[in-house]
Amino acid sequence: MAVAEFIELTGGIVTSSTIISARGAYVNPAHLGQMRFFVSHTDDKGAFYLWDGASYDEAIRIAENMRRGLGVSEPVRDTVMGDAA
C-alpha cells in the first residue's frame, strides 16, 4: 500500500535537550523550554526532517517552498493550526 506524499508542519515546546542524528546523540540545551516549529516530508520511504525554527510564519514559508520544490501536490498539513497552509 503506497503512502501519500506530504509536507507536514508541527510545533511544540522543546522538553528534551538530547538530539539524536545520523552523527549520534548529543546534548544541546539551547532550545529547551522554547516553542519550535518543525517541517518534515513523508513518502513511501519514510518521514524525513527538513527544517525547524522559532517562527511560525517562517515555518509556513519553508513548508510551502519545500512542497513546491519537491513537487508535492497535496497541501501542507499544518497540525499547528489544524488545516492546510
Secondary structure, 3 states (H helix, E strand, C coil): CCCCCEEEEEEEECCCCEEEECCEEEECHHHCCCEEEEEEEEECCEEEEEEEECCHHHHHHHHHHHHHHHCCCCCCEECCCCEEC
